[in-house]
Amino acid sequence: MAVIQESKTVSPTTINKFLGLNLSDTGDTQIALGESGRMDNFYITDDYKLRKMYGYKSFDSFNSLIRGMFSTKIENTQYLLVAVGGKLYYYLQSQLDDEENWDNIQGVEIGSIPDVDASFFEFDNKIYILANGYYKWDGTTFSEVEGYTPLVFINTPAGNNGGGTIYDEINMLTPKKRQSFNGDGSTKAFKVAQDNITSIEFVKVGGTQTSDYTVNTTTGIVTINTAPPQGYDNVEICWSKDDGDRDIIEGMKFGTIFGGDVDTRVFLYGNPSCKNRVYFSGTAFDGDIAVPSVEYFPATAQVDIGPSNFAVTDLTRQYDRLLATTNKPEAYYLTLTTEQLQVTLSGGGNTTRYVPSVKTLPLNQSHGNFAMGQGQLLMNYPVTFEAGAIMQWKATNVRDEKNVEEISQKIKIDLDNIPISAIKTLDLQEDNQLWIIYDTKVWIYNYINKTYSRLNLPIGVDNITSLNGKVYMSTVNKEIIKFSKNFTTYDGETINAYWEMNFADFGVPYLRKTMNRCWISMQPQNWSSADVSFVTNRAESLVTKSIEYKKQWFDNVDFNDWTFQSSINPQPFRLKLKAKKFTNLKLTIKNEENSACTILGIVMQVESFGYSK
């Protein structure tokens, strides 16, 4: 006798929160509802919705690989800077925003730099460039940084054999030094503090430059033909002697602005010849006024971090501390204080010297950074990159193994398969996103809802920056591209977006189930579409259901002749997919059109039919 098997309806399964990519090594039966074991060219919005990635378009190309990119604002003008082919170029934001007229866009040449990887930082409304040299640009003038000429001694008595009161330290950037002397009305010969000098740059008496002198470069004695009158510090001599230190600064790869409580200095790192050493800038003097200057690197303003056979790979500021990471891997934190020393002048009164003190303290002996200069500060938490892992630092002032946590477990399988030292990163603050690029892959970490997305690009990319909330990259084809929500393709190629849910058992893994209906809510846009299918433990769907919105625009219509009703509110699509006798099922959603796709929610209704075999 036939037995009629009674069905039982299982409570509907609803996905209202899409939780992004989770590449679990135990399979996607073990990941949470809303997570995806395969998700490409979709990204997760702040409110956990699934949105197809917007596109990009190229707007300029070169004959050489692009060596560096940087965005900045000088005065009231925003620029995109590009280093390529031994030249530095700029593009105006106003040009880049005029996307309909890109056929005529060209970068404006700023100046020449070595054709090597370049990095940038901003200080005092100027852009400084490190590229096996040290350069600056203020929006008008471009030049190699000459460096502040230090006043190394003051109050030098007339006839003294090069002595005086120590004031400034030697600047590693320049061979030039200054020294001031007290004239006594009769002395003509004044000896500077170094022998075997290269040349005299100038001589001033009473603040006025004179050429009425002779010099012995071997002894460093300058003889002024007319004896200067009596006075305090009324003779100033500037000379040159190359101490061979400029190459050290020019060989630095990255700079981080830091000064303790305020940003008054730049800390440079990355020179392969002194890879664990950090140099920091000093305080120059404009007359009697102390001015923070990134064109002054005192010879003693340096600190060694960790063993000399390992490199400092990143410096990231957090509050009044500087997180320093190495590729040992290890981490340290730096604090900086500045002491004001009063210098008594021989003519009476005092002047002030500013002496910095940097303390380096060990922080963590297990975690560091392997991606040179790519650390980011996300919501005041430093983020660094290790082999196969992204680490977030919760505290940078207490030595504790718990002060750092991994935030990349969900994409660890991907990270294990790439050289982490080759990645580039960007904090796109406008969208609360950390972008990580390597070759044709882009991982996007939304640090508000802690979800990951992944893009598969048709071409490799190697530099990244953002300007006014828009992402710019350079490609291995020597092009510059801009990502924009106005673009629906990857530079003319259709964006193939794909998402699949976890392999769900709907809370009853031991029962055979059938699903005849599901509902998909999609945001109406000018043109929105998606293809929906499924995979079960038994088979793939033989039928794909398509959903679509298209809005009509009536710009030239006389609405007096029309009467209609329309809605821009999302409406659920009811789909009959007919999945039978499964224990586990996953929905798949793809978009292979030049259309938008934002999935707001999914509801699946299944019925059970006895125990699984």
C-alpha positions in Angstrom: 0.0 0.0 0.0 1.4 3.4 -1.0 2.3 5.7 1.9 1.6 9.4 1.4 4.5 11.3 2.9 3.4 14.3 4.8 5.3 17.5 4.3 6.3 20.0 7.0 6.9 23.6 6.4 10.2 24.9 7.9 10.3 28.5 9.2 11.4 30.9 6.4 15.1 31.7 6.2 15.8 35.4 5.8 19.0 37.2 4.8 18.7 40.9 5.6 22.4 41.3 6.5 25.0 40.3 4.0 28.2 39.6 5.9 30.7 39.6 3.1 33.5 37.1 2.1 34.5 34.2 4.3 37.0 31.9 2.8 36.7 29.2 5.4 39.1 26.3 5.0 36.4 24.0 6.5 34.0 24.7 3.7 31.0 27.0 3.3 28.7 24.7 5.3 30.5 26.1 8.4 30.2 29.8 7.6 27.4 32.0 8.9 24.1 32.8 7.1 24.8 35.9 5.0 28.5 35.1 4.6 29.8 34.0 1.2 32.5 31.5 0.3 32.7 33.0 -3.2 32.0 36.7 -3.8 33.6 38.7 -6.6 32.9 42.2 -7.8 30.2 42.8 -5.2 30.8 44.8 -2.1 29.1 45.3 1.2 27.6 48.7 2.1 27.7 50.1 5.6 24.1 48.8 6.2 25.1 45.3 5.1 23.5 45.3 1.6 25.0 43.5 -1.4 26.0 45.9 -4.1 27.6 45.4 -7.5 31.0 47.1 -7.7 31.1 50.3 -9.7 33.5 50.7 -12.6 36.6 52.5 -13.6 38.0 54.3 -16.7 41.5 55.2 -17.8 42.3 58.8 -18.6 46.0 58.9 -19.3 48.8 56.5 -20.3 52.6 56.6 -20.4 55.6 54.8 -21.9 57.0 53.9 -18.5 55.7 52.2 -15.3 54.1 54.7 -12.9 56.4 55.0 -9.8 54.1 56.7 -7.3 50.8 58.6 -6.8 49.7 61.1 -4.3 46.7 63.4 -3.8 46.9 66.7 -1.9 45.4 70.1 -1.4 47.5 73.2 -1.6 45.8 76.4 -0.7 42.4 75.8 -2.2 43.4 73.6 -5.1 43.3 69.8 -5.1 45.9 67.9 -7.1 46.6 64.3 -8.2 50.4 63.9 -8.4 52.0 61.1 -10.5 55.7 60.1 -10.7 56.5 58.4 -14.0 59.4 58.2 -16.5 61.7 60.4 -14.5 59.1 63.2 -14.3 56.5 64.5 -11.8 53.1 65.5 -13.2 49.9 67.0 -11.7 46.3 66.8 -12.6 43.7 69.2 -11.3 40.7 67.8 -9.5 38.5 70.0 -11.7 39.9 68.1 -14.8 39.4 64.7 -13.2 35.8 65.5 -12.3 34.9 66.5 -15.8 34.6 62.9 -16.9 32.9 63.7 -20.2 36.0 65.5 -21.5 38.7 63.1 -20.6 39.9 62.7 -24.2 41.8 66.0 -23.8 43.2 65.5 -20.3 46.9 65.5 -19.8 49.2 65.8 -16.8 51.1 69.1 -16.3 54.8 68.5 -15.9 56.2 69.7 -12.6 59.8 68.7 -12.8 62.3 65.9 -13.1 63.1 63.2 -10.5 64.8 59.9 -10.7 62.8 57.1 -12.4 62.5 55.1 -9.2 59.7 54.3 -6.7 58.6 57.6 -5.2 56.8 58.4 -1.9 55.2 61.7 -0.7 54.3 63.5 2.4 52.9 67.0 3.1 54.3 69.6 5.5 53.7 73.3 5.8 51.6 73.5 2.7 54.3 71.9 0.6 54.7 68.4 -0.9 57.9 66.6 -0.3 59.0 63.8 -2.5 61.5 60.9 -1.7 62.8 59.3 -4.8 66.6 58.6 -4.4 66.6 62.3 -3.8 64.7 64.9 -1.8 62.4 67.3 -3.6 59.6 69.8 -2.8 56.7 71.5 -4.6 54.5 74.3 -3.3 52.0 74.3 -6.2 54.2 76.8 -8.2 57.9 76.1 -7.6 59.6 72.7 -7.8 63.1 72.2 -6.6 65.5 69.8 -4.9 65.6 70.5 -1.2 68.8 72.4 -0.4 68.3 72.3 3.3 68.5 74.7 6.2 71.9 76.2 6.8 72.6 75.7 10.5 74.2 78.3 12.7 76.6 75.9 14.5 78.3 78.4 16.8 77.5 81.8 18.2 79.4 84.1 20.5 82.7 83.2 19.0 85.3 85.5 20.4 87.5 87.4 17.9 90.8 85.6 17.4 89.4 82.4 19.0 90.6 79.2 17.3 87.2 78.2 16.0 85.4 77.9 19.3 82.2 79.5 20.5 78.8 78.6 22.0 77.2 75.5 20.4 73.8 76.4 18.8 72.6 74.4 15.9 73.7 70.9 14.9 75.1 70.2 11.4 72.4 69.5 8.8 72.8 66.2 7.0 71.1 67.7 3.9 73.7 70.4 3.2 77.4 70.9 3.4 76.8 74.5 4.4 77.3 75.8 8.0 77.3 79.3 9.6 79.2 80.7 12.5 78.9 84.1 14.2 81.8 86.0 15.8 82.2 88.9 18.2 84.2 91.6 16.5 86.7 93.5 18.7 87.6 96.4 16.4 91.1 95.1 15.5 90.9 91.4 14.7 90.8 90.6 11.0 91.3 86.8 10.9 88.4 84.6 11.9 88.6 80.8 11.9 85.5 78.7 11.3 85.0 75.4 13.1 86.3 73.1 10.4 89.5 72.7 8.5 89.9 71.7 4.9 86.7 73.4 3.9 85.5 73.5 0.3 84.6 77.1 -0.1 83.2 80.2 1.6 79.6 80.9 0.7 79.4 84.4 2.2 80.8 86.8 4.8 78.6 89.4 6.6 79.7 92.2 8.8 77.0 94.0 10.7 74.4 92.1 8.7 75.8 93.3 5.3 77.5 90.9 2.9 81.0 91.8 1.9 83.5 90.5 -0.6 86.5 92.3 1.0 88.1 89.1 2.4 90.6 86.3 1.6 90.3 82.7 2.7 92.7 79.8 3.5 90.5 76.7 2.8 93.1 74.4 4.4 93.0 76.1 7.8 89.5 77.5 7.5 90.7 81.0 8.3 88.9 84.0 6.7 90.8 87.3 6.8 88.6 90.4 6.4 90.7 93.2 5.0 89.1 95.8 7.1 88.8 94.8 10.8 85.1 94.6 11.8 84.0 96.9 14.6 83.4 95.8 18.1 80.1 94.0 18.6 78.4 90.8 19.6 77.8 88.3 16.8 78.3 91.0 14.2 80.4 88.8 12.0 78.8 85.9 10.2 80.7 83.4 8.0 79.0 80.7 5.9 81.2 77.9 4.5 80.8 74.5 2.8 82.4 71.2 3.6 80.7 68.0 2.4 80.3 65.6 5.3 78.9 62.9 3.0 75.6 62.6 4.9 73.0 63.8 2.3 72.9 60.4 0.6 71.6 58.9 3.8 68.5 61.1 3.8 68.0 60.9 0.0 68.0 57.1 0.3 65.0 57.0 2.7 61.9 55.6 1.2 59.0 56.8 3.4 58.2 59.6 5.8 55.7 59.9 8.7 54.7 63.2 10.2 55.0 63.1 14.0 56.0 65.3 16.9 54.5 63.9 20.0 51.5 66.0 20.9 51.7 68.1 17.6 52.9 67.3 14.1 56.1 69.2 14.0 58.6 66.7 12.5 59.0 64.1 9.8 60.4 60.7 10.7 62.2 59.0 7.7 62.9 55.3 7.3 63.6 52.7 4.6 67.2 53.3 3.6 68.6 49.8 2.8 72.1 50.9 3.9 70.8 51.6 7.5 67.5 49.7 7.4 66.8 49.8 11.2 67.6 53.5 11.6 65.1 56.3 11.7 66.1 59.9 11.1 63.9 62.8 12.2 63.8 66.5 11.4 64.6 69.4 13.7 63.8 72.9 14.6 65.3 75.6 12.4 65.5 79.4 13.1 64.2 82.2 11.0 66.0 85.0 12.8 65.1 84.4 16.4 61.9 82.5 15.7 62.0 78.7 16.0 60.4 77.0 13.0 59.7 73.3 12.6 61.5 72.3 9.4 61.6 69.1 7.4 64.6 70.6 5.6 66.8 70.2 8.7 68.1 66.8 9.8 70.5 67.2 12.7 73.2 64.6 12.6 72.3 63.2 16.0 68.5 63.2 15.4 68.3 59.4 14.8 67.2 56.3 16.6 67.9 52.6 15.9 64.9 50.3 16.3 65.5 46.6 16.7 68.5 44.6 15.4 70.5 46.1 12.6 69.9 43.1 10.3 66.2 43.7 10.2 64.4 46.7 8.7 61.9 49.3 10.1 59.0 48.8 7.7 56.4 51.2 9.0 55.8 54.1 11.3 52.2 54.9 12.2 51.1 57.6 14.6 48.5 56.9 17.3 47.8 59.8 19.6 51.1 61.0 21.1 53.0 57.8 20.2 54.5 56.4 17.1 54.1 52.7 16.4 57.3 51.3 14.8 57.2 47.9 13.2 60.0 45.8 11.7 60.2 42.7 9.6 61.8 40.6 12.4 58.8 40.8 13.1 58.7 43.0 16.2 57.0 46.2 17.3 58.1 49.2 19.4 56.6 52.5 20.3 58.3 55.9 20.3 57.6 58.9 22.4 59.1 62.3 21.8 59.7 65.2 24.1 61.4 68.5 23.4 63.5 70.3 26.0 64.1 74.0 25.8 67.7 75.0 26.7 68.6 78.6 27.5 71.9 79.8 25.9 73.5 82.8 27.5 74.7 85.4 25.1 78.0 87.1 25.7 76.3 90.4 25.0 73.7 89.8 27.7 70.4 88.0 27.6 69.5 84.5 26.5 68.4 82.6 23.4 66.7 79.2 23.3 67.8 75.9 21.8 65.3 73.1 21.2 66.7 69.6 22.0 64.4 66.6 21.1 64.5 63.4 23.1 63.1 60.2 21.6 62.5 57.1 23.7 62.0 53.7 22.1 60.3 51.0 24.1 59.5 47.4 23.1 55.9 46.7 22.5 55.5 43.2 20.9 58.0 40.5 20.0 55.8 38.4 17.8 54.1 40.9 15.4 55.5 43.4 13.0 55.0 44.5 9.4 56.2 43.2 6.0 54.5 45.7 3.6 56.9 48.6 3.5 55.2 51.9 4.2 51.6 50.5 3.9 50.4 50.7 7.5 47.1 52.5 8.0 45.3 54.2 10.9 41.7 53.1 10.9 39.5 54.9 13.5 42.6 55.6 15.6 43.7 52.0 15.5 47.0 51.2 13.6 46.8 48.4 11.1 49.9 46.4 9.9 50.5 43.5 7.5 52.2 40.3 8.2 52.6 37.1 6.1 49.1 35.9 5.6 47.5 38.3 8.1 46.3 41.8 8.8 46.8 43.0 12.3 45.0 45.7 14.2 46.7 47.3 17.2 44.5 48.1 20.2 47.1 49.7 22.3 50.5 51.1 21.5 51.8 52.0 24.9 51.7 48.8 26.9 53.8 45.7 26.3 51.3 43.0 26.1 50.8 40.1 23.6 47.1 40.9 23.7 47.5 44.4 22.4 47.2 43.2 18.7 44.5 41.1 17.0 44.1 39.6 13.6 41.3 41.0 11.5 41.8 39.0 8.4 40.8 35.5 9.2 38.0 35.6 6.7 40.4 36.2 3.8 43.4 34.3 5.1 43.4 31.8 2.3 43.8 34.6 -0.2 46.5 36.3 1.8 48.5 33.1 2.2 48.9 33.0 -1.6 50.3 36.4 -2.2 53.6 38.1 -1.2 52.4 40.5 1.5 55.4 42.7 0.9 54.1 43.6 -2.5 50.7 44.9 -1.5 49.6 48.6 -1.6 46.9 50.0 0.7 44.5 52.9 1.0 42.2 54.2 3.7 39.1 55.4 1.8 37.7 57.3 4.8 34.7 58.6 2.9 33.4 55.1 2.6 34.9 53.6 5.8 36.9 51.2 3.6 40.5 49.8 3.7 41.5 48.9 0.1 44.3 46.3 -0.4 45.6 45.8 -3.9 47.9 43.1 -5.4 48.1 42.4 -9.1 44.4 41.9 -10.4 43.0 41.5 -6.9 41.5 44.1 -4.6 40.2 43.3 -1.1 37.9 45.9 0.5 37.6 45.8 4.3 34.6 47.8 5.6 35.9 48.8 9.1 32.4 49.9 10.3 30.7 46.5 9.9 33.9 44.4 9.6 33.1 42.8 6.3 35.4 41.8 3.4 34.7 42.1 -0.3 36.9 41.1 -3.3 37.3 42.5 -6.7 38.7 40.7 -9.7 40.1 43.3 -12.2 40.9 42.5 -15.8 44.3 44.1 -15.4 47.0 44.3 -12.7 47.3 47.4 -10.6 50.3 48.7 -8.7 49.7 52.1 -7.0 46.7 53.5 -5.3 45.5 56.8 -3.8 42.3 58.8 -3.4 41.2 62.3 -4.2 37.9 63.8 -3.0 36.5 60.4 -2.2 37.4 58.8 -5.5 40.0 56.0 -5.9 42.8 56.3 -8.4 45.2 53.5 -9.4 48.0 52.9 -11.9 48.0 49.7 -14.0 50.7 47.4 -15.3 49.7 48.8 -18.7 51.1 52.1 -17.6 47.7 53.8 -17.4 46.0 55.8 -14.7 42.4 54.8 -13.9 39.7 56.3 -11.8 36.9 54.4 -10.0 33.6 56.2 -10.1 30.0 55.3 -9.3 29.3 57.0 -12.7 31.1 54.1 -14.5 29.4 50.8 -15.1 32.3 48.9 -16.7 36.0 48.1 -16.0 37.2 50.5 -18.8 34.8 49.1 -21.3 34.8 45.5 -20.0 31.6 44.2 -18.4 31.8 43.7 -14.7 30.9 40.1 -13.9 29.6 40.1 -10.4 28.9 36.9 -8.5 27.7 36.0 -5.0 26.8 32.7 -3.5 25.4 32.2 0.0 26.6 29.7 2.5 25.6 26.0 2.0 22.6 26.2 4.4 20.8 23.3 6.0 17.9 25.5 7.2 18.3 24.3 10.8 17.3 20.7 10.0 20.4 19.0 8.5 18.9 15.5 8.9 15.7 16.2 6.8 15.2 16.2 3.0 13.8 19.4 1.8 12.2 21.1 -1.2 12.1 24.8 -2.0 9.6 26.0 -4.5 9.7 29.7 -3.7 12.0 32.5 -2.7 11.7 36.2 -2.7 14.5 38.6 -3.7 14.3 42.4 -2.8 16.4 44.5 -5.2 16.8 48.3 -5.1 15.3 50.0 -8.1 17.9 52.0 -10.1 17.9 53.3 -13.6 18.7 49.7 -14.7 19.0 47.0 -12.2 19.2 43.3 -12.9 20.3 39.9 -11.5 20.2 36.3 -12.4 19.3 34.0 -9.5 20.0 30.2 -9.4 20.9 27.6 -6.8 23.2 24.7 -6.0 22.2 21.8 -3.8 24.1 18.8 -2.4 22.4 16.8 -5.2 22.6 19.1 -8.3 22.8 22.6 -9.8 19.7 24.4 -11.0 18.8 23.8 -14.6 16.9 27.1 -14.7 18.1 30.6 -13.9 15.6 33.2 -13.0 16.2 36.8 -14.0 14.9 39.9 -12.2 15.1 43.4 -13.6 14.1 47.0 -13.0 14.2 49.6 -15.7 13.1 53.2 -15.1 11.7 55.3 -17.9 12.6 59.0 -18.1 10.3 61.4 -19.8 12.4 64.5 -20.1 10.6 65.8 -23.3 7.1 64.6 -22.4 4.1 66.9 -21.7 2.8 65.3 -18.5 -0.6 66.8 -19.1 -1.0 64.1 -21.7 -0.1 61.3 -19.3 -1.6 59.6 -16.3 0.3 56.9 -14.7 1.4 55.4 -11.4 4.9 54.4 -10.5 6.9 53.5 -7.4 10.6 53.7 -6.6 10.2 51.6 -3.5 11.8 48.2 -3.6 9.4 45.4 -4.5 10.2 41.7 -3.8 10.5 39.4 -6.7 8.9 36.0 -6.1 10.8 33.2 -7.9 9.9 29.6 -8.5 13.2 27.7 -8.4 12.0 24.2 -7.6 14.9 22.7 -5.7 14.0 19.1 -4.7 15.2 16.5 -2.1 18.2 18.3 -0.8 19.7 18.6 2.6 21.8 21.7 1.8 21.3 24.5 -0.6 22.9 27.8 -1.6 21.5 30.5 -3.7 23.7 32.2 -6.3 23.3 35.7 -7.7 25.2 37.1 -10.6 25.1 40.1 -12.8 26.8 40.0 -16.2 25.2 43.1 -17.6 26.3 46.8 -17.7 23.6 47.4 -15.1 23.4 48.0 -11.4 22.5 45.5 -8.8 21.8 46.1 -5.1 20.3 43.2 -3.2 18.5 44.3 -0.1 17.2 40.9 1.2 16.4 37.3 0.5 13.6 35.1 1.9 13.6 31.3 1.3 10.7 29.0 2.1 11.4 25.3 2.3 9.4 22.2 3.2 10.8 19.0 4.6 9.9 15.5 3.5 11.3 12.9 5.8 14.8 12.0 6.9 17.8 12.2 4.6 19.5 9.0 3.6 
